[in-house]
């Protein structure tokens, strides 16, 4: 009896851990199954050369949100057209020499992957797709170059059919929009940043880890911003509002930390903290009052740079909070925001180059192995390896994707065999085919929605119809099935080994490359190269967010490395902002001496001269035109910020060799 109770308790514990998929997940799986069946049936009816390609297109475009599918479809079509054109070109140039054609293809794949690493979201997918489309059209017909054009037209037709099918089903069944998730994400990010700012004002700087966590939440919705533009007639205004809000929230975190540091050095003699908190709580008079105080400081000529910094950052906090409110309001209503901002993404050249080189090496090794093996399906095998390698190159976690391919390909092959030879068992009716495919497609969709099994679900969803290769009539050829299954499993194994062995990239390498890029930007900013100061804030923020993901999970080492990354970002932003302001003051005679002194101080990057240059600009502002004083105070605040960074992180900056290099 006791043993039976124990067994029952174990079963209950297992059942408690099993979470049934929500209704939305089942609805998503139903939409994808219907879209794949619609594409397949239409392909049969139109007698396309490869009707199954239309169903595969639906599988690749499968996204739980309508806008995501539309955006991916647009770039899939564009990437296919570009790949088609390149395939025609390569066939015309190298059709008589297989080696030259393979070399040209490998080089093109490397270039596409390199470009894709500098893009984001569906744009990166489109760039990558234009690479392996050449394999689908040209390499797959390497023995019959005269068929390349017809094969390319057939592929474009199948992709168009797949796009139309998934778009129709999503519209007919009311697929959910991206907008609710984007709106919720932006609201959560705004609340988190406001809480961070209030803590910084009341209690001092919360530290780099809390700052990185807040910025990570701000960065999370960015991929959806471009998608929301496709969902509404006023989507461009909504996307612009979201971009403005993201930029404002990034700037709020930086301004709050700078304000907390400045106040800690003076104990807030003007009681600025209470005024800023009142402004954040809805006091609309707080911002004009702070602006008037700063104008009075600039006109008096007796202010010190630290006082200007405190007031300037207090104003920045409230202004960025207003801009975030305006941006989120534009996102919600579709009205035109006060501004539109670019959100540049940090990419490291060595990382992109290694990813491109890995794909080229993969293609070269695979081609050599398949040719030496004498495998009849060499071109098809090379196509699959190339596609796997390209998809892995733009995946945030290539190892997880390769692992999913390693296990997903045998699973797809087994499922295809069960459907073809057991469930269908010689049948030719389309309803039977649709019903037999349904369990595998639904299971793959549900797996793809779970982060832990997303790669496995994607591989199963895409390659199950590829291995099954439904046709009208279905040939039921065991030899063809076995060859295809072995081919795909070998391709998955090759990808897994390549990702693990060929040019693996570690987080330590990524941190080193990121710091090197940040160092180069700081040197450029200090030397006076032309800058887009506002965009520099967003680029530095994105770099810090990525760096935080590579810096481990906890401990003193993580805090120290994050502190160094934030210091470089603060110095870069301050120097770029100061240089931008100095360019605007350069034509005003009253500031000639102050501008020269400030530029010299920035090149030297020493705390004392930076503060002295700020004091000189304040002295000049008293005699200068009133409309120029606000520019001067912004420069002074940036110079003071730079002096704080140099003073507090001098040892790190010297180790990075920021001096003696200009």
N, C-alpha and C positions, 0 to 999 in steps of 0.2 A: 504493500500500500504506500509506504513511504517512498519507495523507488518510483512508483507511478506518479506520485505527486511531484517528485523532483523532475521527472521527464516532462510533465505538463508545465511546470514552471519554466523549464528551458525553452519549450515551444512558445509559451506566452512571451518570453523575453525577446525571442527572435521576431515574433509577429509585431511586437511593439516597436521594433527598430525599422520595420518595413513601412515606408511612407508611400501610400498610393499616389500616383501622379494627379495633379489637380485637373479640374475640368478643362482649363485652358490648354493644358498639354495634350489632352485627348483631342480637343478641337483642332489644334495645330497638326497633329498626326493625321487626322481625317482630311484636312485641307490638302496636305502634301500627297496623300494617297490618291485623292480625287484628281489633283492636278497632273500627277504622273500618269494615271490611267487615261485622262483626257488627251494628254500629249501623245501617248502611245497609240490610242485608237485613231486619232487624227493622222498620225504618221502612217498607220496601216492604210487608212482610207485614201491618203494622198500618194501612197506607194513610194514613200521616201526610201532612198537607198539604205539608210540605217535609221529606222523609226525609233529604235531603242535609244538613240542619242538624244531625242527630244525628252524622253523620260529621265535620262541622266542629267540633262540640263535643269530640269525641275528639281532634281535631288541636290544639285550643286547650289541652286538658288534658294533652297529651303531656308527660310528665316521665320521666326515666330511673329515678326512685325511686318506690316505691309510696306512701309517706307524702306526697310532694310532690303527686302526682296527687290523692290523697284530700283533702288540705287545699285545693287549688285548686278541686276539684269542690264542696266545701262552700260556699265563698265565691262560686263562680260561680252556684250555685243561689240563694243568699241575694240576691246582687246582681240576678239576673234577676227574682225575686219582687218586690223593691222597685221595680225599673224598670217592671215590669208594672203595679203599683199606681199609680205616678206617671203612666204613659201613659194609664191609664183616667181619672185625675183631670184631666190636661191636655186630653184629648179632650172630656170633659164640660164643662170651663170654656171652652175656646177652639176647639172643633171647627168653629165657624162662621166663624172668622177665621184665615186662614193666617198672617198676619203675627204676630198675638198668639201663636199656637201655636209659631212658629219662635223668637220672642223668649223665650217661656217655656222652650222646649227648650234654647236656648243658655245661658240663665241656670242651668238645672239642670245642664247639662254642666259649667259653670264651677264650681259648688258641689261637685259630685262630685269633680272633679279636684283642687280645693283640699283637700278632706278626704283624698283618696287620698295627697296629698303628705305628710300627717302620719302616715300609717300605714306598715306595712312588709310586704313579701312578699305573700302571697295576700290579706291583708286589704285592701291597697291595690288589688289587682286587682278584688276584689269591689266596692269603692266606685266605681272607675272604670267597671266593667261596668254598674252601676245607672244610669249616665249615658247611655251610648249604646244601652242596651236600649230607652229611650224612642224613639230614632230607628228602631230595628228594628220596633217595634210601632206607634207613633203616626205618626211622620213618613212611614214607608213606606206608610201607609194614609191619607195626608193627604186624598186624593180620595175615600176611602170610609170615613169615621169609624165607620160601622155595623159594619165588619169588624174593628175594633180588638180587641174582646174575643176573638173566635175566633182571630185571629192570635196574641194573647198566650197563649192556652191551647195552641195548636199549638207555640209556641216553648218553653214550659215543658215540654211533653211530649217534644219533641225533645231538650232538654237533659237531662231525666231519663233518657231512653233512652241518650244518649251517656255519662252518668255510670255507669249500670249496666253498659254494655258494657265500658268501660275498666277498671272495678273487677273485673268477672268475669275478663277476660283477664289482668290483673295477678295476681290470686289463682291462677288456673288454671296460669299459666306461671311462677309464682314470681318475680315482679319483685323486684329487690333492695330492701332497706330503706335508709332514710336513716341508720339508726343506725351502721353501720360507718364511714361517712364522718365523721359527727359525732364518734364516739369517736376516730378517728384525728386529726381536726382539733384536738380538745381536748387530746389527748396531745401533739401537736406544739407547741401553744400553751403548755402547761405546761412542757415541756422548754425552750422558748425563753425563757420568763420566768424560770425558775430559773437558766438560764445568765446572763441579764441581771442578775439580783439578785446572783449570786455575783461577777460582774465589778464591779458597783457597790460591793460590800462590800470586795473585795480591792484594786481599782485606782482607785476613785473613780467619779464619775458618767460613764457611757459616752456621754452626750450626748443631745440631743433626737432626732436622727435614728434612733439605735438604739432609743430608747424608743418612737418612733412605729412603727417596724417591728415591735417586739414586740407593741404594742397592736393593730396591724392584724391580726396572726395570731390574737390573742384574739377580735377582733370578727368574723373571717371566718365562724365556724360559727354565728353567732346566728340566721340565717334558718332553719337546720335545727332549732333547738331547739323551736320551736312545732310543727314537723312530726313530731318523734319522739313527741310525746304521742299521735298518732293510730295509732301502729304497735304499741303494747303495751297490755295491760290495766293495767299499772303505769306507763304512759307519763307521767302527770302527775308522778310522783316523779322519773322520769328527766329530764324537762324542768326541774323545779325544781332538781335537782342540777346540771345544766348551767348554769343561770342563776347559781346560787351560785358555781360555779367561775369563770365569766366575771367576775363582780363581784370575786371574790378576786384573780384575776390582774391585773385593772386596778389594784386597790388595791396589789398587790405592787410593780408598776412605780413607782407614785408614792411608796410608802414607801421603796423602795430608793434612789431619787434623793434624797429628803429626808434619809435616813440618811447617804448619802455626803457630802452638803453639810455636814451637822452635824459629822461626824467630821473633815472636812477643816479645820474651824475650830479643832479642839481636839487633833488628833493622837491621838485615841482613848486617853485616859489610863486607862480601865478595861478596855482590851483587849476591847471589845465585839465587834469584828469576828470574832475567833476563836470567841467564844461563839455568835454568830449562825450562822456557818458550820458549827459543830458541830451546831446544831439543825437546819439544813437537811440535814445528812448523816445524820440519824436519831437524834441524842441527845435523848431525850424529857425529860431533866432540864433542858435549856437554857431552855425557856420558863418553867417555874416559878421557876428561879433568877433570870431577868431580872425577872419580876414581883416577886419578893421584894426585889430590889435597888431597884426603883422605889418600892415601898412604904416602904422604909427611907429613901429620899431625901425622900419626902413627909412622913414623920413627923419627920425631923430638923429641918426648917425652915431649914436652912442651904444647901440646894441652889440652884443657879442654873438659869434656864430652859433654857440650852443643854444642861446635863447631863440634865435631864428630857426634852428633845427627843430626845437620842441614845437613851436607854433606851426611850422610848415608841415610837420608830420601829423599834428592834430587836425589841420585842415585836410590833409590827404586822406586821413581815415574817414572823415565825414563825407568828403566828396566821392570817394570810392564806394562808400555805402549807398549814397544817392544814385550813383551810376549802376550799381548792382540792382537796386530797386527798379530803376528805369529799364534795364535790360530784361529783368524777369517779367516786368509788366508787358514789354513788347513781345516776349515769348508767349505769354498767356493770351494776349489780345490780338496780336498781329499788327499793332500800330508801329510806326517807324521809330526806332530808338534814337537817342541823342547822338550816337556814334556807331560806327562799325569798326571792328578790330580784326586784324589777322592774328591767328594763333599758331605761330610757327612751331614746328616739332623738331626737337634735337635729334640728330642722327650722327653717329660716329663713322667717319670714313673707313677706318680699319675694319669695323664690324661689317659694314656693307660689302667691302672688298672681300672679306673672308667668306661671306655667304655666297657671293658670286663665284669666287674661286672654287668653293665646295661643290657647287652645281656643275661647273665645267669639269672638275675632276671626276664627279660621279658619272657624267655622260661619257667621258673618255674611258674610264675603267669598265663601265657596263658595256659599251660598244665593243671593246677589246674582248671581254669575257664571252659575250654572246656570239661574236664572230668566230672565235676560236672553238667554241663548243659545237659549232655547226648546227645550232638550233634552227629549225625551219621558221620559227616565229620570231626571228631576231629583231626585226623592225618593230613589231608589236611590243616585245619585251622592253626594248629601249624606250619606246613611247611611254610605257607605264612607269619606268624608273625616272624618266625625265619629269613626268607629271608629279610624282611623289616628291621628288627633290625640290621642285619649284614651289609646291604647296607648303612644304616644311620650311622653306626659306623665309616665308612671310608670317609664319605662325609664331605667336609670342613665346611659345615653349616648344621648340623643335624636337626635343627629346621625347616629350609626351606625345607629340604627333607621330613620331617614328614608332614609338611603342604601340600606339593605337593601330598603326598600319601593320605592324608585325602580327598582332593578334586579330585585327579586323579582317585582313585578307583571307586567312583560313576560314574565319567565321562566315564571310560573304560567300566563299566558295561552297562551304557545306550547305548553307541555306539555299543557294542556287541549285545545288544537286538535289536536295530534298524536294524543292518545288517542282523542278523539271521532271525528275524520274519517279517520284513517289506520288505527289499530289496531282500533277497534270497527267502523267503516265500515258502519254500519247494523245491526249485530248487536244482539240484545236479551237474550241470555242473561246471567244474573248471574255465572256462573263466568268468562266472557270479560271482563266488566267488572272483576271483582276482579283478574284476572291483568294486565289492561292498566294498571290504576292502581298496581300494586305497584311498578314501577321508580321512579316519581316519588315515591311516599310514602317508600320506603326511602332514596332519595337525599336527600330533604328532611330526614329524621330524622338521617342521618349528618352533613349540613351543620350542623344545629342544635346538634350536640354539640361543634363546634369553635368556640372563642371568636371567631376571625376571621370566620367565616361564620354565626354564630348567628342574626343578624337575617335574613339571606337565607334560611336554612333554615326559620325560623319562618314567614316570609311565604309561601314556596313551599308549606309543609305545610298552612297554613290556607286559602290562597286558591286553590290548585289545585282542591279539590273545590267551592269556591264558583263559580269560572268554569265548570268542567265541569258543575256542577249535575245530577248523575245523577238520573234519574227512571225511573219504570216506567209506560209505556214511554218510552224515550229519544226525544225529538223530533227530534234532528239538524237544528236550525235554524241555518244559517250566519249569518243576519242577527242573531239573538239572541246568538250567540257573539261576533260582531264588536262589537256594541253593548256587551256586558258587558266585553270585553277593553279597548276604548277607555276605558270608564268607569273601570275599575280602574287603568289606566295613568295617566290624568289625575289620579285621586285620589292616586296615589303621587307624581306630579310636584308637585301642590299642597302635599302634606305636606312634601316636600323643600324647596320654596321658602319655606314658612311657617316651618319650623324654622330656616332659614338667615337669614331677613329679619326676621320679626316677633318683637320682644322677645327677641333672643338673649341668653343668659346666659353670661358669661365666668367663668373661675376667679378672676380678680381681684375681680369683683363678689361671688362667693361668699365669698372670704376676708374682704372688707370687711363683709359681712353677719354672718359668723360672729364676727368680732371685736366687732362692735357688740352682738350678742346676749350674748357673754361679758362685755362691759363692763357691760351692764344687770344681769346676774346677780351680778357682783361688787358693784356698788353696792347691790343689794338685800340681799346677804349682809352687807355691812359695816354697813348701816343697822339690821339686827336683825330683818328680816322673818322670820316662821316658816319653818323649813327642814326638809326631810328630808335630813339630812346624808349618809346612806349612798347614797341615790339620786342625790344631787348628784355624788358621785364618778363614778358610772356615766355620768351625762349629760355631765359634763366630759370623760370619757374618749372617749365617742362623738364629741363635737365635735372633739376633737383628732385623732382618726382621720380624720374627714372633712376637716378642715383640711389634714392631711398630704397627702391626695390632690389637693388644689387648689394645693399650694405648689410645684409644679415637681418636677424630678427630682434636681437636685444643685446644689452650689455654696454660696457663703457666704450668698446671699440666702435660700435655702431654710432653712439652719441658723438664720439670724436670725429669720425669720418663725415657724419652729417654736418657737424659744426664747420668743418673745413669747406664742404660744398656750399653751405649757406654763406660763408664768409666771401668766397669767390663770387657768388651770385650778387651779394650786396655791393661788393667793390665794383664789379662790372656794371651793374645798374647805375650806381652813383656816378661813376666816371663817365658813362655814356650820357647820362642826363646833364652832367656839368658841361661836357663838351658841346652838347646840343645848345644849351643856353648861352655858352660863350660865343658860339657862332652868331647868335642873334644879337649879342651886345657888341660884336666886333666893330660895327660901323658907327658907334656912338663915342665921340671924343672923350667924354668924361670917364669912360671905362678903359681907355687904352692901357694905362699902366696896370690896372687890376686884372685885365684879361691876360696880359703877358705874364704876370706873376702867377695867375691861376694855372695857365697852361704849363708853365715851368714846374709848379708844384705837383701837378698831375703826373708829369713825366718822371719826376723824382720819386713820387709815391712815398713821401715821408709825412708823418702826422703833423709835426710842427709847422712846416711850410704850408701845408694844406689849410690849417686854421688861420695862419697869417694871411694867406691869399683871400680867405673868406672875409677877414676883417678889412682888408684893403678894398674889396668890392663893396662892403657895407659903407665904408667911408665915402667911396665915390658915388654911391647911390643917393646920398644926401643932396649932392649938387646936380644930379642927373635928372632928366625928364621923369615925371611921376609915373608915366605909363611903363617905364623900363624897370621900375623898382621890384615889381613882382617877379620878373625874370631873374633879377639879381638875387632876390631872397631864395629862389629855388636853387640857383647855383650854389649859394652859400650853404644851404642845407645839404646838398649833395657833397660838397667839399668836406663838410663836418662829418657826414656819414662815412666818407672814405677815410678820414683821419681816425675815426673810431675803429674801423676794420683793421687798418694798418697797425694801430696801436695794440689792439687786442690779439691779432693773429699774425704778428710780424714774423714769428719763428716759422710758422707754416708757409707764409708767403716767401720767405727767404729760401726755404727748402725747395719750393717750386720754381725758384730762380726767376722771380718776377723783376728783379733788379739786375742791372748789368747786361740786359738783353736788348735794350732799345738804343 
